[in-house]
Amino acid sequence: MATLKHEAVVERFNTMVLNGAGKDKWVMDTVGQMIKESNMPGVFANQQQVSSGLFGAKRPFLVVNHNNLRDYHMYIRVVPQ
């Protein structure tokens, strides 16, 4: 499990998906599969439980990493409404 407490946020992006209610797991699975199928060299993604601090709630994220950029991670979260 990762903790975002010591991570620096470089950029943040939010969007609302029309008619997306109840499809949070599908979106996470589909984006993860698309990253895998793209066969980008050194890029991999997996779903992890991530918290925002010592007592922060654990939430599912898709975490994207690159072998040459080990200090950088992309956290993708879908918030169900």
C-alpha positions as CSV (number, residue, x, y, z in Angstrom):
1,M,0.0,0.0,0.0
2,A,1.3,3.4,-0.9
3,T,0.9,6.6,1.1
4,L,0.7,10.0,-0.6
5,K,1.8,11.9,2.5
6,H,5.4,12.5,1.2
7,E,4.5,12.7,-2.5
8,A,4.6,16.1,-4.3
9,V,1.7,16.7,-6.7
10,V,3.1,18.1,-9.9
11,E,-0.2,18.3,-11.8
12,R,-3.8,17.5,-11.1
13,F,-6.6,16.9,-13.5
14,N,-10.3,16.3,-12.8
15,T,-13.2,15.7,-15.1
16,M,-16.8,14.5,-14.7
17,V,-18.0,11.7,-16.9
18,L,-21.6,12.0,-18.0
19,N,-23.6,8.7,-17.4
20,G,-20.6,7.3,-15.6
21,A,-22.3,6.5,-12.3
22,G,-21.6,3.0,-11.2
23,K,-18.9,2.4,-13.8
24,D,-15.9,3.2,-11.6
25,K,-14.4,-0.3,-11.5
26,W,-15.0,-0.7,-15.3
27,V,-13.2,2.5,-16.0
28,M,-10.2,1.6,-13.8
29,D,-10.0,-1.9,-15.3
30,T,-10.3,-0.5,-18.9
31,V,-7.7,2.2,-18.5
32,G,-5.3,-0.4,-16.9
33,Q,-5.9,-2.8,-19.8
34,M,-5.4,0.0,-22.4
35,I,-2.0,0.9,-20.8
36,K,-1.0,-2.7,-20.8
37,E,-2.1,-3.2,-24.4
38,S,-0.2,-0.1,-25.6
39,N,3.1,-1.9,-24.9
40,M,4.9,1.3,-24.0
41,P,8.5,0.3,-23.1
42,G,9.1,0.4,-19.3
43,V,5.6,1.5,-18.4
44,F,3.4,-0.6,-16.2
45,A,0.3,-0.1,-14.1
46,N,-1.4,-1.9,-11.3
47,Q,-4.3,-1.2,-8.9
48,Q,-3.3,-0.4,-5.4
49,Q,-4.9,0.7,-2.2
50,V,-3.5,4.2,-1.5
51,S,-4.0,6.5,1.5
52,S,-3.4,10.2,1.9
53,G,-1.6,9.9,5.2
54,L,-1.1,8.0,8.4
55,F,-4.9,7.9,9.2
56,G,-6.2,8.6,5.7
57,A,-8.7,6.1,4.3
58,K,-7.4,3.6,1.8
59,R,-8.9,4.1,-1.6
60,P,-8.3,2.2,-4.9
61,F,-6.0,3.9,-7.4
62,L,-4.5,2.8,-10.7
63,V,-0.8,3.5,-10.2
64,V,1.3,4.0,-13.4
65,N,5.1,3.8,-13.3
66,H,8.0,3.9,-15.7
67,N,11.2,2.0,-15.2
68,N,13.4,5.0,-16.0
69,L,11.4,7.5,-13.9
70,R,11.3,5.6,-10.6
71,D,10.7,8.7,-8.5
72,Y,7.5,9.6,-10.5
73,H,4.2,7.9,-10.3
74,M,0.8,8.7,-11.9
75,Y,-2.2,8.0,-9.6
76,I,-5.5,7.6,-11.3
77,R,-8.6,7.5,-9.2
78,V,-12.2,7.1,-10.2
79,V,-14.7,8.5,-7.7
80,P,-18.1,6.8,-7.9
81,Q,-21.1,9.1,-7.5
